[in-house]
C-alpha cells in the first residue's frame, strides 16, 4: 500500500497524452500496489526534462562507479 503519496517508481508501463496532460501508468517494487496512474502537466514536464536528464545521468554515473568499486574490492579478495 502506498503511504503519504510516496513510492519508488520502478517502471513506466504506459504513457500517452491528452490536451495539456501526460498520463503515465507505472509500477512500484511492491506488486500489491498494482498499477499507479500519474497525470503530469505537460508544460511542467517539458520544463523539467533538462533537470530530469541531469539527475538521471548523475544517478547512473554513481551507480556505475559503485559497481566498478565493488568489482575492484572483489578482485582484491582473489
N, C-alpha and C positions, 0 to 999 in steps of 0.2 A: 504494500500500500504506500502511496506517495504521501509524505508528510511535509507540511509547510511549503508546498509547491516546489520543493527541491528534489531533483533526481539526476542521475547520471544518464545522459543521452548516449545510448550505445550505438544505435543505427537509425538512419533515416530510411524508412521503408517505402514512403510515398511522398511525392512533392507535386503540387500543382498550384495554380494561381487563379484568383478571381479579381475583380476590379479593386486594385489597391492593396490586395492581401496575398501573401504567400502562405499556403497551407502545407504543413508538414505532418506526416504521421510517423511517429518514432517508437522505438522500443528501448527499454532500460535493461540493465543486467538482471532484473528480477522478473522472471516470466509471469508471475502473478499480476504484475501491473498491466499486462496485455499491451495494446497499442494506446499511445497517448497522442491526441490531436493538438497541434500547436498552430495558432494563427499569428502571423507577424505582419506588421505594417511594411509594405513593400518598399516604400521610400526609406524608412529607417534601416531596414535590412541592407539595402543598397549602400546607404551611407556607412554602415558598419563593416562592409566587406574588406576594406583595407586593414582595419584593426583585426578582424577575424583571421585574415590571412597571416598577418604578422604573428599573432599569438599561436596559431596552429603551427606555423613553421618553427617558432621558438620551442614549443612543446615537443615537436618531433625531434628537433636537434638535441634537446635534453635527454629524451628517451634513447636516442641513438648513442649518445655519449655514455649513458648509464650501462647500456648493453655492452658496448666496447670495453668499459672498465670491468664489468663482470667477467668477460672472457679473458681479459688480461690477468685478473686475480685468479681465475680458474687455471690458466696456463702455468702460473707460479706453483700451483699445488701438484703439478705432474712431475 
